[in-house]
Amino acid sequence: MEALTTSLRCGVLGCADIAWRRMLRVLAAEPGLELTAVASRDEARAARFAREFGCAAVHGYEALLGSADIDAVYVPLPAMLHTEWVEKALCAGKHVLVEKPLAADPGDAERLLRLARSAGLVLRENMAFPQHAQHARVRRELDSGAIGELRDFSSVFTIPPLPEENIRYQPEVGGGALLDLGVYPIRAASHFLGPDVEVVHAVLRLQARTRTVISGRVLACAAGGVTVDLAFGMEHSYRTSCEFAGSGGRLVLERAFTPPTTYQPVLRFERQDHREQIVTRADDQFANVVRSFVDAVRGGAGAAVDHDDASLRQARLVSEVERVARRVTV
């Protein structure tokens, strides 16, 4: 497909909570993108979203994919539906921005990325946090030797319990805490430690009523023997953090994955003889993702391939966690 020369006409497949709270306002505000339509199987729900964000309401996902007035789609559907609808969107000739995870199975993720490349289309997973400026600052601090040689990395993403009817408790659709929350610390490990992260052991806690993964912990290692400890779940207090322990100190980042757009992140350093805090600038990671997606489409499909490896590594690490995990029903 040729590079984009006009505004990217974007439709939305599904009326998920994240679309309402986060992404549709960003899509509507992006200068290089025109939010054209929102599709739902529920006509009233589509109409409500359309009124709020100033676009058309479409009844049914197939109708939106069949529209010649749509260049791209944003897919915020439940995790276990991503593969089906991303594939249908690509086959309909649409560029795709899909919520994390791209696919529950690494084979599906690889196949979808290959399909996008062969069709000259951009397929991008909306794993937003690496696009936030705070993580680039952390990278610079680590590379400068601010805490010496890295020895240990830990990361956490936990939230309080959700209402029983929440889709995350439906494993056949929502996938549970591993796919919804665990992918964040897993991606953080891969992002900061590189492609050599290997899963050593994992524990997954399953809810007895639904058999849903509600929390878990992963032990891994990276190049040079760096140890990796990752925790996630939806039966805790709210916490998102990354911690780097080095030969000369420790660096802690709170609000690592979902900082509000006005929040100024704080990097906390602890060394043998003093503590230090650095306040960094506020940023909008979701706006950065959408801008990057539009730029990739505008530049042609070749501009998107740099993100493929990260998505594939994440899918493979999730699969490895599932393979080695000890499952405990609670």
C-alpha positions in Angstrom: 0.0 0.0 0.0 1.3 3.5 -0.8 2.3 5.9 1.9 -0.4 8.2 3.2 -0.6 11.7 1.9 -3.8 13.0 3.5 -5.4 12.6 7.0 -5.6 8.9 8.1 -9.3 8.0 8.2 -9.6 5.8 11.3 -12.5 3.6 12.6 -12.8 1.9 15.9 -13.8 -1.8 16.3 -15.6 -2.0 19.6 -16.6 0.3 22.5 -14.3 -0.9 25.3 -13.6 1.0 28.4 -10.1 2.0 27.4 -11.4 3.4 24.2 -13.8 5.7 26.1 -11.4 6.7 28.9 -8.1 7.0 27.0 -7.8 6.4 23.3 -10.7 8.0 21.5 -9.9 11.5 22.9 -6.3 11.0 21.6 -7.5 9.7 18.2 -9.9 12.7 17.9 -7.1 15.2 18.8 -4.4 13.9 16.5 -3.9 16.4 13.6 -2.9 13.7 11.1 -5.9 11.5 11.8 -9.6 11.8 11.3 -11.7 9.8 13.7 -14.4 8.6 11.2 -16.6 6.0 12.9 -17.1 3.7 15.9 -18.5 0.2 15.4 -20.3 -1.9 17.9 -22.7 -4.9 17.9 -24.8 -2.7 20.2 -26.3 0.1 18.2 -27.1 2.3 21.3 -23.5 1.9 22.6 -22.0 2.9 19.2 -24.3 5.9 19.1 -23.2 7.0 22.5 -19.5 6.8 21.6 -20.2 8.6 18.3 -22.0 11.5 20.0 -19.2 11.9 22.5 -16.4 11.9 20.0 -18.0 13.5 17.0 -18.0 10.6 14.5 -20.4 8.2 12.8 -21.9 5.2 14.5 -21.7 1.8 12.7 -23.7 -1.3 13.6 -21.4 -4.3 13.4 -17.6 -4.7 12.9 -18.0 -6.2 9.4 -19.8 -3.1 8.2 -17.0 -0.9 9.3 -14.3 -3.1 7.8 -16.2 -3.0 4.5 -16.2 0.7 4.3 -14.1 2.3 1.6 -14.0 5.5 3.7 -11.8 3.9 6.4 -8.0 3.6 6.0 -7.2 2.2 9.5 -8.8 0.7 12.5 -8.1 0.8 16.2 -9.0 -2.5 17.9 -9.8 -2.3 21.7 -11.6 -5.6 21.8 -11.0 -8.2 24.6 -7.6 -9.9 24.3 -8.9 -13.3 23.0 -10.6 -11.6 20.1 -7.6 -9.7 18.8 -6.3 -12.4 16.4 -9.7 -12.9 14.6 -10.4 -9.2 14.1 -6.9 -8.0 13.4 -6.7 -10.6 10.7 -10.0 -9.6 9.2 -9.0 -5.9 9.3 -5.7 -6.7 7.5 -7.5 -8.8 4.9 -9.8 -5.8 4.4 -6.8 -3.6 3.6 -6.8 -1.6 6.8 -3.8 -0.5 8.9 -4.3 -1.7 12.5 -3.5 -0.3 15.9 -4.5 -3.0 18.4 -4.6 -3.0 22.1 -2.1 -5.1 23.9 -1.5 -8.0 23.6 -1.3 -8.2 19.9 -2.2 -11.9 20.2 -2.5 -14.5 23.0 -0.3 -17.0 21.0 3.2 -16.2 19.7 2.5 -18.1 16.5 -0.6 -15.9 15.8 1.4 -12.8 16.6 4.1 -13.8 14.1 1.5 -14.7 11.4 -0.3 -11.4 11.8 2.8 -9.4 11.5 3.9 -11.3 8.5 0.4 -10.8 6.9 0.7 -7.0 7.5 4.2 -6.8 5.9 3.1 -8.8 2.9 0.1 -6.5 2.4 2.2 -3.4 2.9 0.1 -2.4 5.9 1.1 -1.1 9.4 0.2 -3.3 12.3 1.1 -1.8 15.7 0.4 -3.1 19.2 -0.7 -0.4 21.6 1.8 -1.0 24.4 2.1 2.6 25.3 4.4 3.0 28.3 7.7 2.6 26.3 6.6 5.7 24.4 6.6 7.9 27.6 9.6 10.2 28.1 10.2 8.9 31.6 11.5 5.6 30.2 13.9 7.3 27.8 15.3 9.1 30.8 15.6 5.9 32.8 17.5 4.4 29.8 19.9 7.4 29.8 20.6 7.1 33.5 21.3 3.4 33.3 23.6 3.8 30.2 25.5 6.6 32.0 26.3 4.2 34.9 24.2 6.1 37.5 23.7 2.9 39.5 26.8 1.0 38.3 26.4 -2.4 36.6 22.8 -3.7 36.7 22.3 -6.7 39.0 18.6 -7.1 39.5 15.4 -5.8 37.9 11.9 -6.0 39.3 8.6 -4.7 38.1 5.0 -4.8 39.4 1.6 -4.0 38.0 -1.3 -4.7 40.4 -4.8 -3.4 40.7 -7.7 -3.9 43.2 -10.4 -6.5 42.5 -12.9 -5.7 39.8 -16.7 -6.3 39.7 -17.5 -9.9 39.2 -19.1 -9.3 35.8 -15.9 -7.6 34.5 -14.7 -9.2 31.2 -11.2 -9.9 32.7 -12.8 -12.7 34.7 -13.9 -14.4 31.5 -10.8 -16.3 30.4 -12.3 -17.4 27.0 -12.6 -13.7 26.1 -10.6 -11.4 28.3 -7.7 -13.7 29.0 -7.2 -12.8 32.7 -4.5 -11.0 34.6 -1.5 -12.4 32.7 -2.7 -11.0 29.4 -4.2 -7.8 30.8 -1.6 -6.8 33.4 1.3 -9.3 33.3 2.3 -8.2 29.9 3.4 -4.8 31.3 6.2 -6.0 33.6 7.1 -8.7 31.0 7.4 -6.0 28.3 9.4 -3.8 30.7 11.9 -6.5 31.3 12.3 -7.1 27.6 12.5 -3.3 26.9 15.2 -2.6 29.4 17.2 -5.9 29.4 17.1 -6.8 25.8 16.2 -10.0 23.8 17.9 -12.5 26.1 15.3 -12.5 29.0 14.5 -16.2 29.8 11.7 -17.3 32.1 12.9 -19.6 34.9 9.8 -20.2 36.9 6.3 -18.7 37.5 3.3 -19.1 39.7 -0.2 -18.3 38.5 -3.2 -17.9 40.9 -6.5 -19.0 39.4 -9.9 -18.0 40.7 -11.8 -21.2 41.6 -15.2 -19.9 40.2 -14.0 -19.0 36.7 -10.6 -20.5 36.4 -9.3 -17.1 35.5 -5.7 -16.1 36.2 -6.1 -13.4 38.8 -2.4 -12.8 39.7 1.0 -14.2 39.3 4.8 -13.9 39.8 7.6 -14.6 37.3 11.2 -15.3 38.0 13.5 -14.8 35.0 17.1 -14.0 34.1 18.8 -11.9 31.5 22.2 -11.6 29.9 25.1 -11.4 32.4 23.0 -13.2 35.1 20.8 -10.2 35.8 17.9 -11.5 37.9 14.3 -10.5 37.0 11.3 -10.6 39.4 7.9 -9.7 37.9 4.6 -9.5 39.7 1.0 -8.7 38.5 -2.5 -9.2 39.6 -6.0 -7.9 40.2 -6.4 -8.8 43.9 -4.1 -6.1 45.4 -3.7 -2.5 46.0 -2.8 -0.4 43.0 0.9 -0.4 42.2 2.9 0.1 39.0 6.7 0.3 39.3 10.1 -0.6 38.0 13.2 -1.0 40.2 16.8 -1.4 39.0 19.4 -2.5 41.5 23.0 -2.0 40.5 26.5 -2.4 41.8 26.5 1.3 42.9 22.9 2.1 43.8 19.3 1.6 43.1 16.8 3.4 40.8 13.1 3.3 41.5 10.3 4.5 39.1 6.7 4.6 40.4 3.7 5.1 38.1 5.8 3.3 35.5 3.0 2.2 33.2 -0.1 4.4 33.5 0.9 7.9 34.5 -1.7 10.7 34.0 -0.8 13.2 31.2 -0.2 15.9 33.8 1.9 13.7 36.1 5.6 14.6 36.5 7.4 11.3 37.0 10.0 11.0 39.8 13.1 9.0 39.5 14.3 8.0 42.9 18.0 7.1 43.4 19.4 5.4 46.5 23.1 5.1 47.0 25.3 4.1 49.9 25.8 7.6 51.2 22.8 9.6 49.9 19.4 9.7 48.3 18.3 11.8 45.3 15.1 12.5 43.4 14.8 13.8 39.9 11.5 15.1 38.7 11.0 14.6 34.9 8.6 16.2 32.5 4.9 15.2 32.0 4.1 13.4 28.8 1.2 11.7 27.0 2.2 8.2 26.1 -1.1 7.5 24.3 -0.7 10.6 22.1 2.8 9.5 21.3 1.6 6.0 20.2 -1.0 7.4 17.9 1.4 10.0 16.4 3.9 7.2 15.9 1.2 5.0 14.2 0.2 7.8 11.9 3.9 8.6 11.0 4.4 4.9 10.2 1.4 4.8 7.9 2.5 8.1 6.3 6.0 6.8 5.8 4.9 3.4 4.3 4.8 0.0 5.9 8.6 -0.3 6.2 8.5 2.3 9.0 6.6 -0.1 11.3 8.9 -3.1 11.3 11.1 -1.8 14.2 8.2 -2.6 16.6 7.6 -6.2 15.4 10.4 -7.8 17.4 9.3 -6.3 20.7 5.7 -7.6 20.2 7.0 -11.0 19.3 9.4 -11.2 22.2 6.5 -10.3 24.5 4.2 -12.9 23.1 6.9 -15.6 23.4 7.7 -14.7 27.0 4.0 -14.9 27.9 3.8 -18.3 26.3 6.8 -19.4 28.2 5.3 -18.2 31.5 2.2 -20.3 30.7 4.3 -23.3 29.9 6.4 -23.4 33.1 3.9 -22.0 35.6 2.7 -23.7 38.7 -1.0 -23.1 38.8 -2.7 -22.6 42.2 -6.5 -22.4 42.5 -7.7 -20.1 45.2 
